[in-house]
Amino acid sequence: MVTPLLKSERNQEIKRAHGITNPLAKRLYTLKEAAEYLGRSEWSMRELVWARKIPVVRQEGGRKIFVDILDLMEFVEKNKSTYN
């Protein structure tokens, strides 16, 4: 099964091959995509959101939750560690 991020990457390859480029990369990810980006389950991602460790973007009055890629990158940077 092809994952959503891999589909997106494949679509970008096809567009590049046809000379179609988009200088603006995708910034907002669904909860499922954000979980995949971090290598977590969707429920684990929800727990991070509920614990206020990762902020979300939601349209006023809307239910759908999006996560900013910059917040995901910041989360990764904050949680880096080394093994001794």
Distance bins in CASP14 RR format, pairs under 12 A and 6 or more apart:
PFRMAT RR
TARGET T0000
AUTHOR 0000-0000-0000
RMODE 2
METHOD distances of the structure
MODEL  1
1 7 0 0 0 0 0 1 0 0 0 0 0
2 8 0 0 0 0 1 0 0 0 0 0 0
2 9 0 0 0 0 1 0 0 0 0 0 0
2 10 1 0 0 1 0 0 0 0 0 0 0
2 11 0 0 0 0 0 1 0 0 0 0 0
2 36 0 0 0 0 0 1 0 0 0 0 0
3 9 0 0 0 0 1 0 0 0 0 0 0
3 10 0 0 0 0 0 1 0 0 0 0 0
3 32 0 0 0 0 1 0 0 0 0 0 0
3 33 0 0 0 0 1 0 0 0 0 0 0
3 35 0 0 0 0 0 1 0 0 0 0 0
3 36 1 0 0 1 0 0 0 0 0 0 0
3 37 0 0 0 0 0 1 0 0 0 0 0
3 39 0 0 0 0 0 1 0 0 0 0 0
4 10 0 0 0 0 0 1 0 0 0 0 0
4 11 0 0 0 0 0 1 0 0 0 0 0
4 26 0 0 0 0 0 1 0 0 0 0 0
4 29 0 0 0 0 1 0 0 0 0 0 0
4 30 0 0 0 0 1 0 0 0 0 0 0
4 31 0 0 0 0 0 1 0 0 0 0 0
4 32 1 0 0 1 0 0 0 0 0 0 0
4 33 1 0 1 0 0 0 0 0 0 0 0
4 34 0 0 0 0 0 1 0 0 0 0 0
4 35 0 0 0 0 0 1 0 0 0 0 0
4 36 1 0 0 1 0 0 0 0 0 0 0
4 37 0 0 0 0 0 1 0 0 0 0 0
4 42 0 0 0 0 0 1 0 0 0 0 0
5 11 0 0 0 0 0 1 0 0 0 0 0
5 12 0 0 0 0 0 1 0 0 0 0 0
5 26 0 0 0 0 1 0 0 0 0 0 0
5 29 0 0 0 0 1 0 0 0 0 0 0
5 30 0 0 0 0 0 1 0 0 0 0 0
5 32 0 0 0 0 1 0 0 0 0 0 0
5 33 1 0 0 1 0 0 0 0 0 0 0
5 34 0 0 0 0 0 1 0 0 0 0 0
5 35 0 0 0 0 0 1 0 0 0 0 0
5 36 1 0 1 0 0 0 0 0 0 0 0
5 37 1 0 0 1 0 0 0 0 0 0 0
5 38 0 0 0 0 0 1 0 0 0 0 0
5 39 0 0 0 0 0 1 0 0 0 0 0
5 69 0 0 0 0 0 1 0 0 0 0 0
6 12 0 0 0 0 0 1 0 0 0 0 0
6 13 0 0 0 0 0 1 0 0 0 0 0
6 33 0 0 0 0 0 1 0 0 0 0 0
6 36 0 0 0 0 1 0 0 0 0 0 0
7 13 0 0 0 0 0 1 0 0 0 0 0
7 14 0 0 0 0 0 1 0 0 0 0 0
7 26 0 0 0 0 0 1 0 0 0 0 0
7 33 0 0 0 0 0 1 0 0 0 0 0
7 36 0 0 0 0 0 1 0 0 0 0 0
8 14 0 0 0 0 0 1 0 0 0 0 0
8 15 0 0 0 0 0 1 0 0 0 0 0
8 22 0 0 0 0 0 1 0 0 0 0 0
8 25 0 0 0 0 1 0 0 0 0 0 0
8 26 1 0 0 1 0 0 0 0 0 0 0
8 29 0 0 0 0 0 1 0 0 0 0 0
8 30 0 0 0 0 0 1 0 0 0 0 0
8 33 0 0 0 0 1 0 0 0 0 0 0
8 36 0 0 0 0 0 1 0 0 0 0 0
8 37 0 0 0 0 0 1 0 0 0 0 0
9 15 0 0 0 0 0 1 0 0 0 0 0
9 16 0 0 0 0 0 1 0 0 0 0 0
9 25 0 0 0 0 0 1 0 0 0 0 0
9 26 0 0 0 0 0 1 0 0 0 0 0
10 16 0 0 0 0 0 1 0 0 0 0 0
10 17 0 0 0 0 0 1 0 0 0 0 0
11 17 0 0 0 0 0 1 0 0 0 0 0
11 18 0 0 0 0 0 1 0 0 0 0 0
11 20 0 0 0 0 1 0 0 0 0 0 0
11 22 0 0 0 0 0 1 0 0 0 0 0
11 26 0 0 0 0 0 1 0 0 0 0 0
12 18 0 0 0 0 0 1 0 0 0 0 0
12 19 0 0 0 0 0 1 0 0 0 0 0
12 20 0 0 0 0 1 0 0 0 0 0 0
12 21 0 0 0 0 1 0 0 0 0 0 0
12 22 1 0 0 1 0 0 0 0 0 0 0
12 23 0 0 0 0 0 1 0 0 0 0 0
12 25 0 0 0 0 1 0 0 0 0 0 0
12 26 0 0 0 0 1 0 0 0 0 0 0
13 19 0 0 0 0 0 1 0 0 0 0 0
13 20 0 0 0 0 0 1 0 0 0 0 0
13 21 0 0 0 0 0 1 0 0 0 0 0
14 20 0 0 0 0 1 0 0 0 0 0 0
14 21 0 0 0 0 0 1 0 0 0 0 0
15 21 1 0 0 1 0 0 0 0 0 0 0
15 22 1 0 0 1 0 0 0 0 0 0 0
15 23 0 0 0 0 0 1 0 0 0 0 0
16 22 0 0 0 0 1 0 0 0 0 0 0
24 69 0 0 0 0 0 1 0 0 0 0 0
25 69 1 0 0 1 0 0 0 0 0 0 0
25 70 0 0 0 0 0 1 0 0 0 0 0
26 33 0 0 0 0 1 0 0 0 0 0 0
26 34 0 0 0 0 0 1 0 0 0 0 0
26 37 0 0 0 0 0 1 0 0 0 0 0
26 66 0 0 0 0 0 1 0 0 0 0 0
26 67 0 0 0 0 0 1 0 0 0 0 0
26 68 0 0 0 0 0 1 0 0 0 0 0
26 69 1 0 0 1 0 0 0 0 0 0 0
26 70 0 0 0 0 0 1 0 0 0 0 0
26 72 0 0 0 0 0 1 0 0 0 0 0
27 33 0 0 0 0 0 1 0 0 0 0 0
27 34 0 0 0 0 0 1 0 0 0 0 0
27 57 0 0 0 0 1 0 0 0 0 0 0
27 66 0 0 0 0 1 0 0 0 0 0 0
27 67 0 0 0 0 1 0 0 0 0 0 0
27 68 1 0 0 1 0 0 0 0 0 0 0
27 69 1 0 1 0 0 0 0 0 0 0 0
27 70 1 0 0 1 0 0 0 0 0 0 0
27 71 0 0 0 0 0 1 0 0 0 0 0
27 72 0 0 0 0 0 1 0 0 0 0 0
27 73 0 0 0 0 0 1 0 0 0 0 0
28 34 0 0 0 0 1 0 0 0 0 0 0
28 37 0 0 0 0 0 1 0 0 0 0 0
28 55 0 0 0 0 0 1 0 0 0 0 0
28 56 0 0 0 0 1 0 0 0 0 0 0
28 57 1 0 1 0 0 0 0 0 0 0 0
28 58 0 0 0 0 0 1 0 0 0 0 0
28 59 0 0 0 0 0 1 0 0 0 0 0
28 64 0 0 0 0 0 1 0 0 0 0 0
28 65 0 0 0 0 1 0 0 0 0 0 0
28 66 1 0 1 0 0 0 0 0 0 0 0
28 67 1 0 0 1 0 0 0 0 0 0 0
28 68 1 0 0 1 0 0 0 0 0 0 0
28 69 1 0 0 1 0 0 0 0 0 0 0
28 70 0 0 0 0 0 1 0 0 0 0 0
28 71 0 0 0 0 0 1 0 0 0 0 0
28 72 0 0 0 0 0 1 0 0 0 0 0
29 35 0 0 0 0 1 0 0 0 0 0 0
29 36 0 0 0 0 1 0 0 0 0 0 0
29 37 1 0 0 1 0 0 0 0 0 0 0
29 38 0 0 0 0 0 1 0 0 0 0 0
29 42 0 0 0 0 0 1 0 0 0 0 0
29 45 0 0 0 0 1 0 0 0 0 0 0
29 54 0 0 0 0 0 1 0 0 0 0 0
29 56 0 0 0 0 0 1 0 0 0 0 0
29 57 0 0 0 0 1 0 0 0 0 0 0
29 64 0 0 0 0 0 1 0 0 0 0 0
29 65 0 0 0 0 1 0 0 0 0 0 0
29 66 1 0 0 1 0 0 0 0 0 0 0
29 67 1 0 1 0 0 0 0 0 0 0 0
29 68 1 0 0 1 0 0 0 0 0 0 0
29 69 1 0 0 1 0 0 0 0 0 0 0
29 70 0 0 0 0 0 1 0 0 0 0 0
29 71 0 0 0 0 1 0 0 0 0 0 0
29 72 1 0 0 1 0 0 0 0 0 0 0
29 73 0 0 0 0 0 1 0 0 0 0 0
30 36 0 0 0 0 1 0 0 0 0 0 0
30 37 0 0 0 0 0 1 0 0 0 0 0
30 42 0 0 0 0 1 0 0 0 0 0 0
30 45 0 0 0 0 1 0 0 0 0 0 0
30 46 0 0 0 0 0 1 0 0 0 0 0
30 56 0 0 0 0 0 1 0 0 0 0 0
30 57 0 0 0 0 0 1 0 0 0 0 0
30 58 0 0 0 0 0 1 0 0 0 0 0
30 64 1 0 0 1 0 0 0 0 0 0 0
30 65 1 0 0 1 0 0 0 0 0 0 0
30 66 1 0 0 1 0 0 0 0 0 0 0
30 67 1 0 0 1 0 0 0 0 0 0 0
30 68 0 0 0 0 0 1 0 0 0 0 0
30 69 0 0 0 0 0 1 0 0 0 0 0
31 37 0 0 0 0 0 1 0 0 0 0 0
31 38 0 0 0 0 0 1 0 0 0 0 0
31 40 0 0 0 0 0 1 0 0 0 0 0
31 41 0 0 0 0 0 1 0 0 0 0 0
31 42 1 0 0 1 0 0 0 0 0 0 0
31 43 0 0 0 0 1 0 0 0 0 0 0
31 44 0 0 0 0 0 1 0 0 0 0 0
31 45 1 0 1 0 0 0 0 0 0 0 0
31 46 1 0 0 1 0 0 0 0 0 0 0
31 47 0 0 0 0 0 1 0 0 0 0 0
31 48 0 0 0 0 1 0 0 0 0 0 0
31 49 1 0 0 1 0 0 0 0 0 0 0
31 50 0 0 0 0 0 1 0 0 0 0 0
31 54 0 0 0 0 1 0 0 0 0 0 0
31 56 0 0 0 0 1 0 0 0 0 0 0
31 57 0 0 0 0 0 1 0 0 0 0 0
31 58 0 0 0 0 0 1 0 0 0 0 0
31 63 0 0 0 0 0 1 0 0 0 0 0
31 64 0 0 0 0 1 0 0 0 0 0 0
31 65 1 0 1 0 0 0 0 0 0 0 0
31 66 1 0 0 1 0 0 0 0 0 0 0
31 67 1 0 0 1 0 0 0 0 0 0 0
31 72 0 0 0 0 0 1 0 0 0 0 0
32 38 0 0 0 0 0 1 0 0 0 0 0
32 39 0 0 0 0 0 1 0 0 0 0 0
32 40 0 0 0 0 0 1 0 0 0 0 0
32 41 0 0 0 0 1 0 0 0 0 0 0
32 42 1 0 1 0 0 0 0 0 0 0 0
32 43 0 0 0 0 0 1 0 0 0 0 0
32 44 0 0 0 0 0 1 0 0 0 0 0
32 45 1 0 0 1 0 0 0 0 0 0 0
32 46 0 0 0 0 0 1 0 0 0 0 0
32 64 0 0 0 0 0 1 0 0 0 0 0
32 65 0 0 0 0 0 1 0 0 0 0 0
32 66 0 0 0 0 0 1 0 0 0 0 0
32 67 0 0 0 0 0 1 0 0 0 0 0
33 39 0 0 0 0 0 1 0 0 0 0 0
33 40 0 0 0 0 0 1 0 0 0 0 0
33 42 0 0 0 0 1 0 0 0 0 0 0
33 45 0 0 0 0 1 0 0 0 0 0 0
33 65 0 0 0 0 0 1 0 0 0 0 0
33 66 0 0 0 0 1 0 0 0 0 0 0
33 67 1 0 0 1 0 0 0 0 0 0 0
33 68 0 0 0 0 0 1 0 0 0 0 0
33 69 0 0 0 0 1 0 0 0 0 0 0
33 72 0 0 0 0 1 0 0 0 0 0 0
34 40 0 0 0 0 1 0 0 0 0 0 0
34 41 0 0 0 0 0 1 0 0 0 0 0
34 42 0 0 0 0 1 0 0 0 0 0 0
34 44 0 0 0 0 0 1 0 0 0 0 0
34 45 1 0 1 0 0 0 0 0 0 0 0
34 46 0 0 0 0 0 1 0 0 0 0 0
34 48 0 0 0 0 1 0 0 0 0 0 0
34 49 0 0 0 0 1 0 0 0 0 0 0
34 54 1 0 0 1 0 0 0 0 0 0 0
34 55 0 0 0 0 0 1 0 0 0 0 0
34 56 0 0 0 0 1 0 0 0 0 0 0
34 57 0 0 0 0 0 1 0 0 0 0 0
34 65 0 0 0 0 1 0 0 0 0 0 0
34 66 0 0 0 0 1 0 0 0 0 0 0
34 67 1 1 0 0 0 0 0 0 0 0 0
34 68 0 0 0 0 1 0 0 0 0 0 0
34 69 0 0 0 0 1 0 0 0 0 0 0
34 70 0 0 0 0 0 1 0 0 0 0 0
34 71 0 0 0 0 1 0 0 0 0 0 0
34 72 1 0 1 0 0 0 0 0 0 0 0
34 73 0 0 0 0 0 1 0 0 0 0 0
34 75 0 0 0 0 1 0 0 0 0 0 0
34 76 0 0 0 0 0 1 0 0 0 0 0
35 41 1 0 0 1 0 0 0 0 0 0 0
35 42 1 0 1 0 0 0 0 0 0 0 0
35 43 0 0 0 0 1 0 0 0 0 0 0
35 44 1 0 0 1 0 0 0 0 0 0 0
35 45 1 1 0 0 0 0 0 0 0 0 0
35 46 0 0 0 0 1 0 0 0 0 0 0
35 47 0 0 0 0 0 1 0 0 0 0 0
35 48 0 0 0 0 1 0 0 0 0 0 0
35 49 0 0 0 0 0 1 0 0 0 0 0
35 54 0 0 0 0 0 1 0 0 0 0 0
35 65 0 0 0 0 0 1 0 0 0 0 0
35 67 0 0 0 0 1 0 0 0 0 0 0
35 72 0 0 0 0 1 0 0 0 0 0 0
35 75 0 0 0 0 0 1 0 0 0 0 0
36 42 0 0 0 0 1 0 0 0 0 0 0
36 44 0 0 0 0 0 1 0 0 0 0 0
36 45 0 0 0 0 1 0 0 0 0 0 0
36 67 0 0 0 0 0 1 0 0 0 0 0
36 72 0 0 0 0 0 1 0 0 0 0 0
37 45 0 0 0 0 1 0 0 0 0 0 0
37 48 0 0 0 0 0 1 0 0 0 0 0
37 54 0 0 0 0 0 1 0 0 0 0 0
37 67 0 0 0 0 1 0 0 0 0 0 0
37 68 0 0 0 0 0 1 0 0 0 0 0
37 69 1 0 0 1 0 0 0 0 0 0 0
37 71 0 0 0 0 0 1 0 0 0 0 0
37 72 1 0 1 0 0 0 0 0 0 0 0
37 73 0 0 0 0 1 0 0 0 0 0 0
37 75 0 0 0 0 1 0 0 0 0 0 0
37 76 0 0 0 0 1 0 0 0 0 0 0
38 44 0 0 0 0 1 0 0 0 0 0 0
38 45 1 0 0 1 0 0 0 0 0 0 0
38 47 0 0 0 0 0 1 0 0 0 0 0
38 48 0 0 0 0 1 0 0 0 0 0 0
38 49 0 0 0 0 0 1 0 0 0 0 0
38 53 0 0 0 0 0 1 0 0 0 0 0
38 54 0 0 0 0 1 0 0 0 0 0 0
38 67 0 0 0 0 1 0 0 0 0 0 0
38 69 0 0 0 0 0 1 0 0 0 0 0
38 71 0 0 0 0 0 1 0 0 0 0 0
38 72 1 0 0 1 0 0 0 0 0 0 0
38 73 0 0 0 0 0 1 0 0 0 0 0
38 74 0 0 0 0 0 1 0 0 0 0 0
38 75 1 0 0 1 0 0 0 0 0 0 0
38 76 1 0 0 1 0 0 0 0 0 0 0
38 79 0 0 0 0 1 0 0 0 0 0 0
39 45 0 0 0 0 1 0 0 0 0 0 0
39 48 0 0 0 0 0 1 0 0 0 0 0
39 72 0 0 0 0 0 1 0 0 0 0 0
39 75 0 0 0 0 0 1 0 0 0 0 0
39 76 0 0 0 0 0 1 0 0 0 0 0
40 46 0 0 0 0 1 0 0 0 0 0 0
40 47 0 0 0 0 1 0 0 0 0 0 0
40 48 1 0 0 1 0 0 0 0 0 0 0
40 49 0 0 0 0 0 1 0 0 0 0 0
40 53 0 0 0 0 0 1 0 0 0 0 0
40 54 0 0 0 0 0 1 0 0 0 0 0
40 67 0 0 0 0 0 1 0 0 0 0 0
40 72 0 0 0 0 0 1 0 0 0 0 0
40 75 0 0 0 0 0 1 0 0 0 0 0
40 76 0 0 0 0 0 1 0 0 0 0 0
40 79 0 0 0 0 0 1 0 0 0 0 0
41 47 0 0 0 0 1 0 0 0 0 0 0
41 48 0 0 0 0 0 1 0 0 0 0 0
42 48 0 0 0 0 0 1 0 0 0 0 0
42 49 0 0 0 0 0 1 0 0 0 0 0
42 65 0 0 0 0 0 1 0 0 0 0 0
42 67 0 0 0 0 0 1 0 0 0 0 0
43 49 0 0 0 0 0 1 0 0 0 0 0
43 50 0 0 0 0 0 1 0 0 0 0 0
44 50 0 0 0 0 0 1 0 0 0 0 0
44 51 0 0 0 0 0 1 0 0 0 0 0
44 53 0 0 0 0 0 1 0 0 0 0 0
44 54 0 0 0 0 0 1 0 0 0 0 0
45 51 0 0 0 0 0 1 0 0 0 0 0
45 53 0 0 0 0 0 1 0 0 0 0 0
45 54 1 0 0 1 0 0 0 0 0 0 0
45 56 0 0 0 0 0 1 0 0 0 0 0
45 65 0 0 0 0 1 0 0 0 0 0 0
45 66 0 0 0 0 0 1 0 0 0 0 0
45 67 1 0 0 1 0 0 0 0 0 0 0
45 71 0 0 0 0 0 1 0 0 0 0 0
45 72 0 0 0 0 1 0 0 0 0 0 0
45 75 0 0 0 0 0 1 0 0 0 0 0
46 53 0 0 0 0 0 1 0 0 0 0 0
46 54 0 0 0 0 1 0 0 0 0 0 0
46 56 0 0 0 0 0 1 0 0 0 0 0
46 65 0 0 0 0 1 0 0 0 0 0 0
46 67 0 0 0 0 0 1 0 0 0 0 0
47 53 0 0 0 0 1 0 0 0 0 0 0
47 54 0 0 0 0 1 0 0 0 0 0 0
48 54 1 0 1 0 0 0 0 0 0 0 0
48 55 0 0 0 0 0 1 0 0 0 0 0
48 56 0 0 0 0 1 0 0 0 0 0 0
48 65 0 0 0 0 0 1 0 0 0 0 0
48 67 0 0 0 0 1 0 0 0 0 0 0
48 71 0 0 0 0 0 1 0 0 0 0 0
48 72 0 0 0 0 1 0 0 0 0 0 0
48 75 1 0 0 1 0 0 0 0 0 0 0
48 76 0 0 0 0 0 1 0 0 0 0 0
48 78 0 0 0 0 0 1 0 0 0 0 0
48 79 0 0 0 0 0 1 0 0 0 0 0
49 55 0 0 0 0 1 0 0 0 0 0 0
49 56 1 0 1 0 0 0 0 0 0 0 0
49 57 0 0 0 0 0 1 0 0 0 0 0
49 58 0 0 0 0 0 1 0 0 0 0 0
49 65 1 0 0 1 0 0 0 0 0 0 0
49 66 0 0 0 0 0 1 0 0 0 0 0
49 67 1 0 0 1 0 0 0 0 0 0 0
49 71 0 0 0 0 0 1 0 0 0 0 0
49 72 0 0 0 0 0 1 0 0 0 0 0
49 75 0 0 0 0 0 1 0 0 0 0 0
50 56 0 0 0 0 0 1 0 0 0 0 0
50 65 0 0 0 0 0 1 0 0 0 0 0
51 75 0 0 0 0 0 1 0 0 0 0 0
52 71 0 0 0 0 0 1 0 0 0 0 0
52 75 0 0 0 0 0 1 0 0 0 0 0
53 67 0 0 0 0 0 1 0 0 0 0 0
53 71 0 0 0 0 1 0 0 0 0 0 0
53 72 0 0 0 0 0 1 0 0 0 0 0
53 74 0 0 0 0 0 1 0 0 0 0 0
53 75 1 0 0 1 0 0 0 0 0 0 0
53 76 0 0 0 0 0 1 0 0 0 0 0
53 78 0 0 0 0 1 0 0 0 0 0 0
53 79 0 0 0 0 1 0 0 0 0 0 0
54 65 0 0 0 0 0 1 0 0 0 0 0
54 66 0 0 0 0 0 1 0 0 0 0 0
54 67 1 0 0 1 0 0 0 0 0 0 0
54 68 0 0 0 0 1 0 0 0 0 0 0
54 69 0 0 0 0 0 1 0 0 0 0 0
54 70 0 0 0 0 0 1 0 0 0 0 0
54 71 1 0 1 0 0 0 0 0 0 0 0
54 72 1 0 0 1 0 0 0 0 0 0 0
54 73 0 0 0 0 0 1 0 0 0 0 0
54 74 0 0 0 0 1 0 0 0 0 0 0
54 75 1 0 1 0 0 0 0 0 0 0 0
54 76 0 0 0 0 0 1 0 0 0 0 0
54 78 0 0 0 0 0 1 0 0 0 0 0
54 79 0 0 0 0 0 1 0 0 0 0 0
55 65 0 0 0 0 0 1 0 0 0 0 0
55 66 0 0 0 0 0 1 0 0 0 0 0
55 67 1 0 0 1 0 0 0 0 0 0 0
55 68 1 0 0 1 0 0 0 0 0 0 0
55 70 0 0 0 0 0 1 0 0 0 0 0
55 71 1 0 1 0 0 0 0 0 0 0 0
55 72 0 0 0 0 0 1 0 0 0 0 0
55 74 0 0 0 0 1 0 0 0 0 0 0
55 75 0 0 0 0 1 0 0 0 0 0 0
56 62 0 0 0 0 0 1 0 0 0 0 0
56 63 0 0 0 0 0 1 0 0 0 0 0
56 64 0 0 0 0 1 0 0 0 0 0 0
56 65 1 0 1 0 0 0 0 0 0 0 0
56 66 1 0 0 1 0 0 0 0 0 0 0
56 67 1 0 1 0 0 0 0 0 0 0 0
56 68 0 0 0 0 1 0 0 0 0 0 0
56 71 0 0 0 0 1 0 0 0 0 0 0
56 72 0 0 0 0 0 1 0 0 0 0 0
57 64 0 0 0 0 1 0 0 0 0 0 0
57 65 1 0 0 1 0 0 0 0 0 0 0
57 66 1 0 1 0 0 0 0 0 0 0 0
57 67 1 0 0 1 0 0 0 0 0 0 0
57 68 1 0 1 0 0 0 0 0 0 0 0
57 69 0 0 0 0 0 1 0 0 0 0 0
57 70 0 0 0 0 0 1 0 0 0 0 0
57 71 0 0 0 0 1 0 0 0 0 0 0
57 72 0 0 0 0 0 1 0 0 0 0 0
58 64 1 0 0 1 0 0 0 0 0 0 0
58 65 1 0 1 0 0 0 0 0 0 0 0
58 66 1 0 0 1 0 0 0 0 0 0 0
58 67 0 0 0 0 0 1 0 0 0 0 0
58 68 0 0 0 0 0 1 0 0 0 0 0
59 65 0 0 0 0 1 0 0 0 0 0 0
59 66 0 0 0 0 1 0 0 0 0 0 0
66 72 0 0 0 0 0 1 0 0 0 0 0
67 73 0 0 0 0 0 1 0 0 0 0 0
67 74 0 0 0 0 0 1 0 0 0 0 0
67 75 0 0 0 0 1 0 0 0 0 0 0
68 74 0 0 0 0 1 0 0 0 0 0 0
68 75 0 0 0 0 0 1 0 0 0 0 0
69 75 0 0 0 0 0 1 0 0 0 0 0
69 76 0 0 0 0 0 1 0 0 0 0 0
70 76 0 0 0 0 0 1 0 0 0 0 0
70 77 0 0 0 0 0 1 0 0 0 0 0
71 77 0 0 0 0 0 1 0 0 0 0 0
71 78 0 0 0 0 0 1 0 0 0 0 0
72 78 0 0 0 0 0 1 0 0 0 0 0
72 79 0 0 0 0 0 1 0 0 0 0 0
73 79 0 0 0 0 0 1 0 0 0 0 0
73 80 0 0 0 0 0 1 0 0 0 0 0
74 80 0 0 0 0 0 1 0 0 0 0 0
END
